[in-house]
């Protein structure tokens, strides 16, 4: 058997097949046939010639099955496709019809696209609605070239801007540039055992009746875990700057670094100017590094949510909450509440083994005193005697008892239904 390697539909010269028995022998592989290539229309004519030559409509059912098998094997068509050819032959209709592509008429011509590109060049590519307004005005003032473009929709205008002809004609086309703010450095701070490297995060106190609650700004030192929370009514720059100023004053040591996530409440020029006045370096979290600000986020749940609950607190109570923080929560957290400090061990395979031994549980003040030359890190006006006086003013249980009493009084005021919750 000679096979044509032409990629067109491969057919055969079957003039030697005259009877049904010849077809059976061919199907069984006894008779050799010479193949040649056919187009789609020629293949349809060949199938019709086979049906006519063997008088398909007059054959018995068994013989019809043989003819079907023969046409399927030679043409490479499926059983359903051959059946459609037979149906068309039985109904006297042609099987292959000229393909006519259904398409809508062009509403906007190439000239309209070029006119749109010219308009965008003149106006430096405004948004879609503004551009349509300009084209409507041009038509109303006598320029009838805009007769079709004046009624174009905004989505279709952007579709025309995406065409190849528009991109060739328009000289102001450019991709949208991402917002880049040169504020802060994207890196994880490296304090190297020196206090003053703050981790900062915001906590929202919930909404109620479409009204925002207070926000808590949680400031945590990375080395000592010294924590200063501050409540603000909102996260606008006018509220953030005085809150940070108050928090910085309450830290006993010099602030060297301010690290936050990429929220706009911290990544703005007002906060940048504030940090520059305090001579504090600003850093921000890196993409795909969720642990860059993990310490502050952990303290949000362990401290802020634990003591201030998840319930909505109206914004006007921010000042009262700050008074509670200064008088009770901040002294308790930094002088009486122990924190866990990790012990990091480098294994022979290079991995880090992190444990929390019993001796590493200490208060932030105790951790500060354990640092070498810790007094050199204190701010001007803060002395060892002042810190010792605050540390020994109350015992841990007395400080915790006073904290719980003050907390209960505060929540009964700021959360009207708190007495029902507890």
C-alpha beads as a LAMMPS data file, in Angstrom:
LAMMPS data file: protein, C-alpha beads

422 atoms
421 bonds

1 atom types
1 bond types

-500.0 500.0 xlo xhi
-500.0 500.0 ylo yhi
-500.0 500.0 zlo zhi

Masses

1 110.0

Atoms # bond

1 1 1 0.000 0.000 0.000
2 1 1 1.439 3.399 -1.004
3 1 1 0.651 6.165 1.482
4 1 1 0.780 9.863 0.536
5 1 1 2.553 11.949 3.192
6 1 1 0.681 15.116 2.217
7 1 1 -0.992 16.599 5.360
8 1 1 -4.303 16.881 3.459
9 1 1 -7.050 14.322 3.987
10 1 1 -5.718 10.975 2.734
11 1 1 -8.073 9.027 0.496
12 1 1 -7.620 6.113 -1.920
13 1 1 -8.135 4.907 -5.488
14 1 1 -10.865 2.278 -4.951
15 1 1 -11.955 1.633 -8.524
16 1 1 -11.069 -2.066 -8.071
17 1 1 -13.732 -2.460 -5.399
18 1 1 -16.985 -3.318 -7.147
19 1 1 -19.000 -5.562 -4.829
20 1 1 -19.875 -5.842 -1.160
21 1 1 -17.589 -8.878 -0.919
22 1 1 -14.709 -6.714 -2.153
23 1 1 -15.455 -4.253 0.629
24 1 1 -15.415 -7.038 3.219
25 1 1 -12.049 -8.264 1.927
26 1 1 -10.666 -4.736 2.091
27 1 1 -11.902 -4.266 5.645
28 1 1 -10.242 -7.569 6.565
29 1 1 -6.984 -6.331 4.986
30 1 1 -6.817 -8.671 1.992
31 1 1 -7.030 -6.169 -0.885
32 1 1 -4.406 -3.426 -1.239
33 1 1 -5.565 0.059 -2.201
34 1 1 -3.515 3.014 -3.432
35 1 1 -4.087 6.209 -1.391
36 1 1 -4.092 9.774 -2.644
37 1 1 -4.870 13.139 -1.019
38 1 1 -8.276 14.842 -1.174
39 1 1 -9.710 18.117 -0.023
40 1 1 -12.779 18.338 2.215
41 1 1 -15.162 18.892 -0.709
42 1 1 -13.576 16.090 -2.717
43 1 1 -13.936 13.723 0.222
44 1 1 -17.655 14.490 0.403
45 1 1 -17.991 13.781 -3.327
46 1 1 -16.132 10.491 -2.860
47 1 1 -18.529 9.384 -0.110
48 1 1 -21.505 10.225 -2.326
49 1 1 -19.976 8.281 -5.230
50 1 1 -19.552 5.236 -2.972
51 1 1 -23.183 5.470 -1.879
52 1 1 -24.338 5.692 -5.497
53 1 1 -22.029 2.960 -6.820
54 1 1 -23.135 0.386 -4.281
55 1 1 -26.778 1.547 -4.361
56 1 1 -26.739 2.102 -0.622
57 1 1 -30.449 2.864 -0.229
58 1 1 -31.409 -0.499 -1.737
59 1 1 -28.985 -2.635 0.302
60 1 1 -29.955 -4.869 3.157
61 1 1 -29.113 -3.768 6.646
62 1 1 -26.068 -6.076 6.937
63 1 1 -24.595 -4.815 3.674
64 1 1 -25.257 -1.195 4.665
65 1 1 -23.172 -1.816 7.769
66 1 1 -20.275 -3.043 5.603
67 1 1 -20.414 0.091 3.430
68 1 1 -20.485 2.276 6.547
69 1 1 -17.435 0.494 7.983
70 1 1 -15.605 0.921 4.696
71 1 1 -16.304 4.673 4.491
72 1 1 -15.349 5.193 8.133
73 1 1 -12.070 3.320 7.735
74 1 1 -11.001 5.125 4.570
75 1 1 -12.217 8.650 5.281
76 1 1 -11.173 8.713 8.939
77 1 1 -14.560 10.186 9.877
78 1 1 -16.522 9.087 12.903
79 1 1 -19.706 7.047 12.746
80 1 1 -21.821 10.153 13.383
81 1 1 -20.084 12.134 10.639
82 1 1 -20.644 9.365 8.073
83 1 1 -24.271 9.155 9.180
84 1 1 -24.706 12.862 8.380
85 1 1 -23.308 12.287 4.885
86 1 1 -25.780 9.425 4.367
87 1 1 -28.683 11.554 5.641
88 1 1 -27.780 14.352 3.235
89 1 1 -27.577 11.837 0.365
90 1 1 -30.975 10.371 1.294
91 1 1 -32.561 13.858 1.392
92 1 1 -30.879 14.943 -1.847
93 1 1 -28.983 17.795 -0.185
94 1 1 -25.315 18.714 -0.583
95 1 1 -23.201 17.844 2.441
96 1 1 -20.496 20.526 2.134
97 1 1 -21.752 24.083 2.158
98 1 1 -19.646 27.171 1.713
99 1 1 -18.720 28.487 5.171
100 1 1 -20.022 31.979 5.836
101 1 1 -18.676 33.649 8.967
102 1 1 -21.289 35.509 10.968
103 1 1 -20.004 38.905 11.981
104 1 1 -21.448 42.215 12.989
105 1 1 -21.017 45.245 10.847
106 1 1 -18.262 47.648 11.861
107 1 1 -19.722 50.609 13.722
108 1 1 -16.447 52.492 14.134
109 1 1 -14.096 52.727 11.171
110 1 1 -10.335 52.970 11.112
111 1 1 -10.754 56.700 10.573
112 1 1 -12.732 56.947 13.827
113 1 1 -9.950 55.132 15.710
114 1 1 -7.339 57.479 14.256
115 1 1 -9.506 60.467 15.184
116 1 1 -9.754 59.162 18.754
117 1 1 -5.964 58.744 18.885
118 1 1 -5.492 62.312 17.654
119 1 1 -7.904 63.635 20.297
120 1 1 -6.069 61.727 23.045
121 1 1 -2.746 63.136 21.852
122 1 1 -4.067 66.698 22.056
123 1 1 -5.452 66.279 25.583
124 1 1 -2.740 63.961 26.968
125 1 1 -5.072 60.959 27.189
126 1 1 -7.827 61.869 29.642
127 1 1 -10.166 59.296 31.135
128 1 1 -12.959 57.851 29.008
129 1 1 -15.827 60.016 30.265
130 1 1 -13.850 63.258 29.823
131 1 1 -12.781 62.275 26.311
132 1 1 -16.386 61.537 25.296
133 1 1 -17.419 64.947 26.608
134 1 1 -14.775 66.611 24.426
135 1 1 -15.905 64.709 21.317
136 1 1 -19.544 65.622 21.959
137 1 1 -18.562 69.288 22.223
138 1 1 -16.566 69.088 18.979
139 1 1 -19.584 67.616 17.153
140 1 1 -21.955 70.255 18.560
141 1 1 -19.609 72.977 17.315
142 1 1 -19.580 71.724 13.757
143 1 1 -16.967 68.973 13.477
144 1 1 -19.098 66.156 12.008
145 1 1 -16.192 63.712 11.965
146 1 1 -17.267 62.880 15.531
147 1 1 -20.770 61.830 14.476
148 1 1 -20.190 58.225 15.623
149 1 1 -17.659 58.796 18.383
150 1 1 -19.874 61.292 20.219
151 1 1 -22.234 58.481 21.324
152 1 1 -19.604 55.843 22.129
153 1 1 -19.760 54.200 25.537
154 1 1 -16.883 54.423 27.991
155 1 1 -16.098 50.654 27.929
156 1 1 -16.058 50.581 24.118
157 1 1 -13.802 53.636 24.024
158 1 1 -11.253 51.696 26.083
159 1 1 -11.652 48.738 23.714
160 1 1 -10.771 51.009 20.785
161 1 1 -7.765 52.259 22.717
162 1 1 -6.558 48.666 22.964
163 1 1 -6.606 48.080 19.184
164 1 1 -3.407 47.852 17.156
165 1 1 -4.313 50.825 14.940
166 1 1 -4.825 53.062 17.975
167 1 1 -1.496 52.039 19.537
168 1 1 0.284 52.841 16.274
169 1 1 -1.367 56.255 15.852
170 1 1 -1.386 57.435 19.476
171 1 1 1.889 58.845 20.765
172 1 1 0.836 59.332 24.417
173 1 1 0.021 55.690 25.091
174 1 1 1.830 54.257 28.095
175 1 1 1.161 51.691 30.772
176 1 1 -0.062 52.803 34.180
177 1 1 2.874 53.252 36.519
178 1 1 2.621 51.798 40.034
179 1 1 2.605 54.157 42.974
180 1 1 6.068 54.466 44.451
181 1 1 6.548 56.330 47.697
182 1 1 10.150 56.838 48.791
183 1 1 9.152 56.721 52.476
184 1 1 10.844 54.195 54.720
185 1 1 13.162 51.358 53.844
186 1 1 11.871 47.871 53.109
187 1 1 13.862 45.691 55.470
188 1 1 13.676 43.923 58.789
189 1 1 15.364 45.947 61.594
190 1 1 18.457 44.483 63.216
191 1 1 18.684 45.923 66.780
192 1 1 21.695 43.766 67.811
193 1 1 20.605 43.768 71.454
194 1 1 20.083 47.539 71.654
195 1 1 16.691 48.880 72.856
196 1 1 14.831 51.550 70.902
197 1 1 13.787 49.549 67.840
198 1 1 9.984 49.847 67.837
199 1 1 7.454 47.604 66.123
200 1 1 4.196 49.490 65.541
201 1 1 0.742 48.288 64.477
202 1 1 -2.860 49.537 64.596
203 1 1 -5.861 47.807 66.161
204 1 1 -9.424 48.809 65.303
205 1 1 -12.080 48.610 67.990
206 1 1 -14.928 47.688 65.614
207 1 1 -17.853 49.420 63.892
208 1 1 -21.401 49.974 65.097
209 1 1 -24.261 51.464 63.066
210 1 1 -21.796 52.462 60.348
211 1 1 -19.711 54.420 62.859
212 1 1 -16.044 53.701 63.413
213 1 1 -14.692 52.917 66.851
214 1 1 -11.437 54.023 68.425
215 1 1 -8.070 52.843 67.141
216 1 1 -5.200 51.604 69.279
217 1 1 -1.600 52.249 68.210
218 1 1 0.534 49.558 69.781
219 1 1 4.240 50.397 70.139
220 1 1 6.498 47.508 71.201
221 1 1 10.276 47.535 71.597
222 1 1 11.817 44.509 69.911
223 1 1 14.606 43.825 72.413
224 1 1 12.924 44.503 75.788
225 1 1 9.248 44.130 74.723
226 1 1 8.570 47.467 76.438
227 1 1 5.045 48.308 75.306
228 1 1 3.267 51.652 75.045
229 1 1 -0.305 51.491 73.635
230 1 1 -2.065 54.731 72.680
231 1 1 -5.726 55.250 71.703
232 1 1 -6.755 57.662 68.932
233 1 1 -10.120 58.632 67.503
234 1 1 -9.070 57.962 63.907
235 1 1 -6.020 57.211 61.786
236 1 1 -5.741 60.637 60.188
237 1 1 -2.394 62.387 60.236
238 1 1 -3.720 64.994 62.665
239 1 1 -4.333 62.244 65.240
240 1 1 -1.369 59.972 64.526
241 1 1 1.364 62.564 65.053
242 1 1 0.406 63.650 68.621
243 1 1 -0.242 60.008 69.586
244 1 1 3.234 58.965 68.470
245 1 1 4.734 61.963 70.223
246 1 1 3.067 60.921 73.471
247 1 1 4.200 57.298 73.054
248 1 1 7.821 58.258 72.377
249 1 1 7.920 60.356 75.543
250 1 1 6.701 57.426 77.646
251 1 1 9.573 55.178 76.541
252 1 1 12.481 55.375 79.019
253 1 1 15.168 54.858 76.365
254 1 1 16.109 56.633 73.139
255 1 1 14.082 55.590 70.077
256 1 1 16.302 54.611 67.157
257 1 1 14.039 52.833 64.646
258 1 1 10.337 52.907 63.771
259 1 1 9.051 49.811 61.929
260 1 1 5.477 49.358 60.659
261 1 1 3.540 47.670 57.908
262 1 1 2.742 49.475 54.657
263 1 1 -0.458 51.147 55.903
264 1 1 -1.021 54.734 54.812
265 1 1 -1.444 55.855 58.433
266 1 1 2.317 55.452 58.890
267 1 1 3.679 55.701 55.344
268 1 1 3.054 59.392 54.752
269 1 1 5.057 62.590 54.775
270 1 1 3.689 63.873 58.090
271 1 1 4.897 60.808 59.988
272 1 1 8.161 60.969 58.037
273 1 1 8.721 64.581 59.129
274 1 1 7.840 63.656 62.706
275 1 1 10.401 60.840 62.762
276 1 1 13.015 63.090 61.201
277 1 1 12.547 65.576 64.061
278 1 1 13.097 62.745 66.547
279 1 1 16.074 61.504 64.476
280 1 1 14.449 58.085 64.139
281 1 1 14.984 55.848 61.126
282 1 1 11.828 54.497 59.442
283 1 1 11.511 50.994 58.004
284 1 1 8.536 49.060 56.659
285 1 1 7.655 45.408 56.141
286 1 1 8.766 43.536 53.043
287 1 1 6.434 41.708 50.657
288 1 1 5.965 38.001 51.412
289 1 1 7.629 38.355 54.841
290 1 1 4.692 38.122 57.222
291 1 1 6.912 37.906 60.325
292 1 1 8.574 41.290 59.800
293 1 1 6.033 42.874 62.169
294 1 1 5.033 39.711 64.008
295 1 1 5.915 40.966 67.508
296 1 1 3.461 43.880 67.373
297 1 1 0.726 41.708 65.883
298 1 1 1.211 39.137 68.658
299 1 1 0.914 41.832 71.318
300 1 1 -2.287 43.067 69.660
301 1 1 -4.041 39.834 70.588
302 1 1 -2.284 39.148 73.888
303 1 1 -2.685 42.665 75.294
304 1 1 -5.025 45.006 73.417
305 1 1 -7.776 42.498 72.625
306 1 1 -7.440 40.825 76.018
307 1 1 -7.895 44.001 78.051
308 1 1 -10.032 46.110 75.686
309 1 1 -12.199 43.260 74.272
310 1 1 -13.534 43.035 70.712
311 1 1 -16.605 45.213 71.307
312 1 1 -17.219 48.581 69.700
313 1 1 -15.987 51.606 71.641
314 1 1 -17.063 55.045 70.331
315 1 1 -14.319 57.389 69.197
316 1 1 -14.874 60.156 71.817
317 1 1 -13.652 57.773 74.547
318 1 1 -10.072 57.752 73.201
319 1 1 -8.897 60.288 75.814
320 1 1 -10.409 58.274 78.682
321 1 1 -8.752 55.107 77.396
322 1 1 -5.379 56.872 77.244
323 1 1 -5.777 57.895 80.872
324 1 1 -6.366 54.229 81.764
325 1 1 -3.302 53.240 79.772
326 1 1 -1.017 55.771 81.478
327 1 1 -2.229 55.145 85.035
328 1 1 -2.625 51.372 85.050
329 1 1 -1.942 49.311 81.917
330 1 1 1.455 50.698 80.873
331 1 1 3.034 50.429 84.383
332 1 1 1.620 46.935 84.801
333 1 1 2.891 45.697 81.407
334 1 1 6.420 47.048 81.758
335 1 1 7.153 46.584 85.471
336 1 1 5.012 43.637 86.636
337 1 1 3.942 41.384 83.746
338 1 1 6.607 38.823 82.691
339 1 1 7.271 38.250 78.997
340 1 1 8.902 35.268 77.281
341 1 1 12.248 35.940 75.624
342 1 1 13.569 33.324 73.203
343 1 1 16.817 31.442 73.469
344 1 1 18.216 30.814 69.994
345 1 1 20.634 27.948 69.434
346 1 1 22.341 27.254 66.103
347 1 1 22.326 23.511 65.358
348 1 1 25.152 21.732 63.472
349 1 1 22.977 21.590 60.334
350 1 1 22.620 25.377 60.357
351 1 1 19.015 25.485 61.560
352 1 1 17.885 27.597 64.501
353 1 1 16.444 25.975 67.612
354 1 1 14.246 28.413 69.536
355 1 1 13.267 27.632 73.129
356 1 1 11.778 29.617 76.004
357 1 1 13.500 28.475 79.207
358 1 1 12.128 29.409 82.592
359 1 1 14.920 31.830 83.369
360 1 1 14.080 33.836 80.215
361 1 1 10.678 34.920 81.578
362 1 1 11.114 38.452 82.913
363 1 1 9.428 41.833 82.846
364 1 1 10.490 44.401 80.209
365 1 1 12.156 46.439 82.953
366 1 1 14.129 43.416 84.155
367 1 1 15.131 42.694 80.561
368 1 1 16.303 46.283 80.154
369 1 1 18.467 46.044 83.288
370 1 1 19.977 42.770 82.040
371 1 1 21.476 44.480 78.973
372 1 1 25.144 45.498 79.104
373 1 1 25.585 49.232 79.819
374 1 1 21.810 49.644 79.873
375 1 1 21.926 53.042 81.590
376 1 1 23.617 54.521 78.519
377 1 1 20.442 53.896 76.505
378 1 1 18.163 55.986 78.794
379 1 1 16.710 59.257 77.596
380 1 1 17.709 62.555 79.119
381 1 1 15.781 63.055 82.369
382 1 1 15.181 59.331 82.991
383 1 1 17.249 57.941 85.848
384 1 1 17.695 54.563 87.491
385 1 1 16.091 55.864 90.688
386 1 1 12.962 56.970 88.828
387 1 1 12.507 53.564 87.223
388 1 1 13.146 51.741 90.474
389 1 1 10.538 53.866 92.209
390 1 1 7.929 52.901 89.595
391 1 1 8.910 49.235 89.757
392 1 1 8.607 48.968 93.557
393 1 1 5.601 51.258 94.025
394 1 1 3.336 48.188 93.914
395 1 1 3.675 44.451 94.012
396 1 1 2.624 42.494 90.893
397 1 1 -0.639 41.403 92.551
398 1 1 -1.456 44.916 93.745
399 1 1 -0.812 46.323 90.263
400 1 1 -2.957 43.606 88.659
401 1 1 -5.794 44.159 91.156
402 1 1 -5.809 47.925 90.593
403 1 1 -5.686 47.278 86.827
404 1 1 -8.743 45.004 86.895
405 1 1 -10.755 47.457 88.992
406 1 1 -9.897 50.368 86.701
407 1 1 -10.564 48.242 83.614
408 1 1 -14.007 47.247 84.863
409 1 1 -14.921 50.869 85.567
410 1 1 -13.660 51.937 82.139
411 1 1 -15.521 49.255 80.193
412 1 1 -18.749 49.977 82.060
413 1 1 -18.488 53.523 80.735
414 1 1 -17.200 53.032 77.181
415 1 1 -19.265 49.880 76.475
416 1 1 -22.837 50.522 77.674
417 1 1 -23.776 46.820 77.542
418 1 1 -20.603 45.579 79.259
419 1 1 -22.387 44.766 82.537
420 1 1 -24.672 42.453 80.528
421 1 1 -21.675 40.792 78.812
422 1 1 -19.942 39.864 82.052

Bonds

1 1 1 2
2 1 2 3
3 1 3 4
4 1 4 5
5 1 5 6
6 1 6 7
7 1 7 8
8 1 8 9
9 1 9 10
10 1 10 11
11 1 11 12
12 1 12 13
13 1 13 14
14 1 14 15
15 1 15 16
16 1 16 17
17 1 17 18
18 1 18 19
19 1 19 20
20 1 20 21
21 1 21 22
22 1 22 23
23 1 23 24
24 1 24 25
25 1 25 26
26 1 26 27
27 1 27 28
28 1 28 29
29 1 29 30
30 1 30 31
31 1 31 32
32 1 32 33
33 1 33 34
34 1 34 35
35 1 35 36
36 1 36 37
37 1 37 38
38 1 38 39
39 1 39 40
40 1 40 41
41 1 41 42
42 1 42 43
43 1 43 44
44 1 44 45
45 1 45 46
46 1 46 47
47 1 47 48
48 1 48 49
49 1 49 50
50 1 50 51
51 1 51 52
52 1 52 53
53 1 53 54
54 1 54 55
55 1 55 56
56 1 56 57
57 1 57 58
58 1 58 59
59 1 59 60
60 1 60 61
61 1 61 62
62 1 62 63
63 1 63 64
64 1 64 65
65 1 65 66
66 1 66 67
67 1 67 68
68 1 68 69
69 1 69 70
70 1 70 71
71 1 71 72
72 1 72 73
73 1 73 74
74 1 74 75
75 1 75 76
76 1 76 77
77 1 77 78
78 1 78 79
79 1 79 80
80 1 80 81
81 1 81 82
82 1 82 83
83 1 83 84
84 1 84 85
85 1 85 86
86 1 86 87
87 1 87 88
88 1 88 89
89 1 89 90
90 1 90 91
91 1 91 92
92 1 92 93
93 1 93 94
94 1 94 95
95 1 95 96
96 1 96 97
97 1 97 98
98 1 98 99
99 1 99 100
100 1 100 101
101 1 101 102
102 1 102 103
103 1 103 104
104 1 104 105
105 1 105 106
106 1 106 107
107 1 107 108
108 1 108 109
109 1 109 110
110 1 110 111
111 1 111 112
112 1 112 113
113 1 113 114
114 1 114 115
115 1 115 116
116 1 116 117
117 1 117 118
118 1 118 119
119 1 119 120
120 1 120 121
121 1 121 122
122 1 122 123
123 1 123 124
124 1 124 125
125 1 125 126
126 1 126 127
127 1 127 128
128 1 128 129
129 1 129 130
130 1 130 131
131 1 131 132
132 1 132 133
133 1 133 134
134 1 134 135
135 1 135 136
136 1 136 137
137 1 137 138
138 1 138 139
139 1 139 140
140 1 140 141
141 1 141 142
142 1 142 143
143 1 143 144
144 1 144 145
145 1 145 146
146 1 146 147
147 1 147 148
148 1 148 149
149 1 149 150
150 1 150 151
151 1 151 152
152 1 152 153
153 1 153 154
154 1 154 155
155 1 155 156
156 1 156 157
157 1 157 158
158 1 158 159
159 1 159 160
160 1 160 161
161 1 161 162
162 1 162 163
163 1 163 164
164 1 164 165
165 1 165 166
166 1 166 167
167 1 167 168
168 1 168 169
169 1 169 170
170 1 170 171
171 1 171 172
172 1 172 173
173 1 173 174
174 1 174 175
175 1 175 176
176 1 176 177
177 1 177 178
178 1 178 179
179 1 179 180
180 1 180 181
181 1 181 182
182 1 182 183
183 1 183 184
184 1 184 185
185 1 185 186
186 1 186 187
187 1 187 188
188 1 188 189
189 1 189 190
190 1 190 191
191 1 191 192
192 1 192 193
193 1 193 194
194 1 194 195
195 1 195 196
196 1 196 197
197 1 197 198
198 1 198 199
199 1 199 200
200 1 200 201
201 1 201 202
202 1 202 203
203 1 203 204
204 1 204 205
205 1 205 206
206 1 206 207
207 1 207 208
208 1 208 209
209 1 209 210
210 1 210 211
211 1 211 212
212 1 212 213
213 1 213 214
214 1 214 215
215 1 215 216
216 1 216 217
217 1 217 218
218 1 218 219
219 1 219 220
220 1 220 221
221 1 221 222
222 1 222 223
223 1 223 224
224 1 224 225
225 1 225 226
226 1 226 227
227 1 227 228
228 1 228 229
229 1 229 230
230 1 230 231
231 1 231 232
232 1 232 233
233 1 233 234
234 1 234 235
235 1 235 236
236 1 236 237
237 1 237 238
238 1 238 239
239 1 239 240
240 1 240 241
241 1 241 242
242 1 242 243
243 1 243 244
244 1 244 245
245 1 245 246
246 1 246 247
247 1 247 248
248 1 248 249
249 1 249 250
250 1 250 251
251 1 251 252
252 1 252 253
253 1 253 254
254 1 254 255
255 1 255 256
256 1 256 257
257 1 257 258
258 1 258 259
259 1 259 260
260 1 260 261
261 1 261 262
262 1 262 263
263 1 263 264
264 1 264 265
265 1 265 266
266 1 266 267
267 1 267 268
268 1 268 269
269 1 269 270
270 1 270 271
271 1 271 272
272 1 272 273
273 1 273 274
274 1 274 275
275 1 275 276
276 1 276 277
277 1 277 278
278 1 278 279
279 1 279 280
280 1 280 281
281 1 281 282
282 1 282 283
283 1 283 284
284 1 284 285
285 1 285 286
286 1 286 287
287 1 287 288
288 1 288 289
289 1 289 290
290 1 290 291
291 1 291 292
292 1 292 293
293 1 293 294
294 1 294 295
295 1 295 296
296 1 296 297
297 1 297 298
298 1 298 299
299 1 299 300
300 1 300 301
301 1 301 302
302 1 302 303
303 1 303 304
304 1 304 305
305 1 305 306
306 1 306 307
307 1 307 308
308 1 308 309
309 1 309 310
310 1 310 311
311 1 311 312
312 1 312 313
313 1 313 314
314 1 314 315
315 1 315 316
316 1 316 317
317 1 317 318
318 1 318 319
319 1 319 320
320 1 320 321
321 1 321 322
322 1 322 323
323 1 323 324
324 1 324 325
325 1 325 326
326 1 326 327
327 1 327 328
328 1 328 329
329 1 329 330
330 1 330 331
331 1 331 332
332 1 332 333
333 1 333 334
334 1 334 335
335 1 335 336
336 1 336 337
337 1 337 338
338 1 338 339
339 1 339 340
340 1 340 341
341 1 341 342
342 1 342 343
343 1 343 344
344 1 344 345
345 1 345 346
346 1 346 347
347 1 347 348
348 1 348 349
349 1 349 350
350 1 350 351
351 1 351 352
352 1 352 353
353 1 353 354
354 1 354 355
355 1 355 356
356 1 356 357
357 1 357 358
358 1 358 359
359 1 359 360
360 1 360 361
361 1 361 362
362 1 362 363
363 1 363 364
364 1 364 365
365 1 365 366
366 1 366 367
367 1 367 368
368 1 368 369
369 1 369 370
370 1 370 371
371 1 371 372
372 1 372 373
373 1 373 374
374 1 374 375
375 1 375 376
376 1 376 377
377 1 377 378
378 1 378 379
379 1 379 380
380 1 380 381
381 1 381 382
382 1 382 383
383 1 383 384
384 1 384 385
385 1 385 386
386 1 386 387
387 1 387 388
388 1 388 389
389 1 389 390
390 1 390 391
391 1 391 392
392 1 392 393
393 1 393 394
394 1 394 395
395 1 395 396
396 1 396 397
397 1 397 398
398 1 398 399
399 1 399 400
400 1 400 401
401 1 401 402
402 1 402 403
403 1 403 404
404 1 404 405
405 1 405 406
406 1 406 407
407 1 407 408
408 1 408 409
409 1 409 410
410 1 410 411
411 1 411 412
412 1 412 413
413 1 413 414
414 1 414 415
415 1 415 416
416 1 416 417
417 1 417 418
418 1 418 419
419 1 419 420
420 1 420 421
421 1 421 422
